[in-house]
Amino acid sequence: MVPFAGWSMPVKYTSDVAEHVAVRTTAGLFDISHMAQIAVVGPDAAAFLDHALAGRLSALAPLQSRYTMMLTPSGGIVDDLIVTNTHTTAPEGAPTDFLVVANAANAGPVVAALTERITTAQGTFDVTVADTGRALVAVQGPRAQAILGDLEAAGRLALDASAGVDLATLRYYRTAPGTFDGGAVTLSRTGYTGEDGFEISIAPERATALWKALLAVGQPHGLVLAGLASRDTLRLEAGMPLYGHELTLDTLPAQAGLGRVVVTAKESFVGREATLAGPTADAPVLVGLALPGRRAGRAGYAVVTPDGEPAGTVTSGVLSPTLGHPIAMAYVAPHLAAIGTALAVDVRGTAITGEVVALPFYRRSEES
């Protein structure tokens, strides 16, 4: 157990590699209650989020989620977020109820920035912002749907019929309200592992019962408890950025290959002008690196050219349990970012030469 953003979190329960492999082959159970779940509610909620965040959240269909970002006025990234339109059916006017999920370390800054952005030079949005304090549990892996299906068959989990979906037809980045043992839950087909999976939001006093129930029905499917270490290696293989590593206040989305997340067609939002201006021509860009052998580069390690000239810096690196060789994400000079470019990572004084590869490193098969 380690301190993490004010929480005590498990790094691993048994073996981080075994937990990683289980998520890729069967399923893993994660407690991600440290993630902030922020309700944004009010008549102006849709227009407010379009102003405060980089995406066009007013266009979300009922129970649809979207990956987006909060930017600073200078275009840096305050946090990457998932925003959900929590209406079950389309309201007569614009959506008025949203849920914003933020990273644990950024819960305070995101709530503070959202609250600050309610008032602009043009007026004040009619909206409220509040952290819900709900727990969040994730089941990730090829057997995730079957595990939740068994919980449903046992009469403990039920999806709200008004959502018009079941477990099999709930699409990626879609959400459905439901119940667990009669109490309200929200089930989302989302995750941070590169595998199929679900995240279940529940009142904190009922989270332990859900955890135990999932573990009981999941063990015959190979479900294991999984901690922070495997969550990190899984997301890295899937090419998913981590705030504080690939994303920072000094990073523009375009540098991280996430320019598509920013809807510059909106007339106004915080960070628009800086986004339109874009990064400077020599600003480093994010790439994937594949290395030979068994020695992995870690965050902060230097990236150099084969001739030893400085090229950039590793942001995340690991010996990939799935691929069997070291992988890393790194920011490098733009002229060195082309796929196939030979680059080396300085691993404790030894330059290990690999090459730039396309992200993600791992993509699950369509059948899984």
Secondary structure as UniProt FT lines:
FT   STRAND          2..4
FT   TURN            5..6
FT   STRAND          7..9
FT   HELIX           16..25
FT   STRAND          27..31
FT   TURN            33..34
FT   STRAND          36..41
FT   TURN            43..44
FT   HELIX           45..52
FT   HELIX           57..59
FT   TURN            62..63
FT   STRAND          64..71
FT   TURN            73..74
FT   STRAND          77..85
FT   STRAND          97..102
FT   HELIX           104..106
FT   HELIX           107..117
FT   STRAND          119..120
FT   TURN            121..122
FT   STRAND          123..124
FT   STRAND          128..131
FT   STRAND          135..140
FT   TURN            142..143
FT   HELIX           144..153
FT   TURN            154..155
FT   STRAND          157..159
FT   HELIX           161..163
FT   TURN            167..169
FT   TURN            172..173
FT   STRAND          174..180
FT   TURN            181..182
FT   STRAND          183..188
FT   STRAND          197..202
FT   HELIX           204..206
FT   HELIX           207..218
FT   HELIX           219..221
FT   STRAND          223..225
FT   HELIX           228..237
FT   TURN            238..239
FT   TURN            244..246
FT   TURN            249..250
FT   HELIX           253..256
FT   HELIX           259..261
FT   TURN            264..265
FT   TURN            270..271
FT   HELIX           272..277
FT   TURN            281..282
FT   STRAND          285..290
FT   TURN            299..300
FT   STRAND          302..304
FT   TURN            306..307
FT   STRAND          310..319
FT   TURN            321..323
FT   STRAND          326..332
FT   HELIX           334..336
FT   TURN            339..340
FT   STRAND          342..347
FT   TURN            348..349
FT   STRAND          350..357
FT   TURN            366..367
//
